[in-house]
Amino acid sequence: MRDDLRGVAALTVLTFHEARQRKVLLLAFILGLLFLALFAWGFRAAVVESDGAPPAIQRLQLNLLTLAGLYAVNFLVAVTAVALPVDTLSGDIASGIVHTLLTKPLRRAAIVIGKWLGFLGLLTLYLGFMAGGVLLVARLAGGYAPPNALAALAAMWLGGAVILTMTIAGGARLSTLANGVVVFGLYGIAFIGGWMERIGAALGNATARNLGVASSLLVPTEAMWQYAAALLQPPLLRQVGFGPFSSASTPSPLMIGWAVGCVAVNLALAVWWFERRDL
């Protein structure tokens, strides 16, 4: 047990080291700075143009701009959650690295959990940098701070954790290419389903809304964004219930529990599949 815990910690650190060697963190940091610079330029231009408008209209515009920035960050986090670990298990098997790891006194479960913790830490850093940058720009350029920011970021993080864990589970079962295709496909279903749910709720179309709910149950990434967007909106806009980056129907808090369950189930599947895979 003690050896497994040491192995998990070592693999977590090794995951960070590999990301640094591959310049993943450096590239993510540079591209993130470019995104934040563009967002800051657009945000500041919008603030200048809205000068003289009623304060309520100004705050509404600032809220929509902040939601737009965080919506883009949420998408980037989901893509990163797939791209980072897509070959972590399947690639190690194909290259033979996994045999080196298994010569140590490590169980296969420790390898999976160690890599999962490492990639989850990287994803947390990325989300904190990108979303924190958007919130900082909104604060400095417009003097605006959305409500419930920390709780909203936690919901976005949970959505990223779901898709990341699904990717690691797929890597324990599928080849790298097949894993990427499947996980991106599932994310696309959830993304389109989320828009169907918004449109169905706005137009009173029960079929479209139910299809959206079903896709959220399959992959609750978009539901986590909808929950985060509802938290970030001021009370008046939340009562109106519809915007370009939010939905007329806010997911139930029970969806948080469902997302946590999805992470746990996919992590368990990753361990189970990896332990039974012929290496």
C-alpha positions, 0 to 999 in steps of 0.5 A, a space after each residue: 500500500 505504501 509503495 502504491 502511494 509513493 508510486 502514485 505521487 511519483 507518477 503525478 510528478 512525472 506527468 508534470 515533468 513530461 508536460 514541461 519537456 514537451 513544452 506543453 505548459 510553455 505553449 499553453 501559457 504563450 497561447 493563453 497570453 495571446 487569447 487574454 491580450 485579444 480579450 482585453 483589447 476587445 473588452 476595453 474597446 467595448 467599455 469605451 464605447 458604452 461610456 455614457 450608457 445607463 449603469 444597468 446597461 453597462 453592467 449587462 454588457 460587461 456581464 455578457 462580455 465576461 461570459 463570452 470570455 469564460 465560454 471560450 475558456 470553457 471550450 479550450 479547457 474541454 479541448 485541453 482535457 482531451 488533448 493532454 491525456 489522449 495517448 497517456 495509456 495507449 501511447 505508453 502501451 504502444 511504445 513499451 514504456 508501460 513495461 518499464 513502469 510495471 517492473 517497479 513494485 507498482 500495481 496497474 491501478 497506481 499507474 492510472 491514478 497517478 497519471 490521472 492526478 497529474 493531468 488533473 493538476 495540469 488542467 487545474 492550472 490551465 483553467 486557473 490561468 485562463 479563467 483567472 485572466 478573464 476575470 482579472 481583465 474584467 476587473 481592471 478594464 471595466 471594474 466589473 466582477 461577476 457574482 459567484 465566480 469561485 463557485 462557477 469556476 468550480 463547476 467549469 473545473 468539474 466539467 473539464 474533469 469529466 472529459 479528462 477522466 473519460 479520455 483516460 478511460 478510453 486510453 485504457 481500452 482503445 488506441 490513441 486515434 480511436 480514443 480521440 475520435 470517440 471522446 471528441 465525438 461524445 463532447 460534440 454530442 453534449 455540445 449540440 445537445 446543450 444548444 438543443 436544450 436551450 432552444 427547446 426551453 426558449 421555444 417550449 419544444 419539449 422534444 428538443 429539451 429532452 434530447 438536450 437533457 439526455 445528452 447532458 446525462 451522457 456527458 455532463 460537460 455542457 450542463 456544468 457550463 450552464 450551471 456556471 453561467 447561471 451562477 455568473 449572471 446577476 439576479 435580473 438576467 437570471 430571472 430573464 433566463 436566456 442569453 447567448 451563453 446561458 439557458 432558459 433552464 438552469 441545471 439542477 444542483 443534482 447534476 453536480 452529483 451526477 458529474 462527480 459520479 461520472 468522474 468516479 465511474 470513468 476512473 473506475 473503468 480506467 483502472 478496471 480496463 487497464 488491469 485486464 488489458 493484454 500488454 
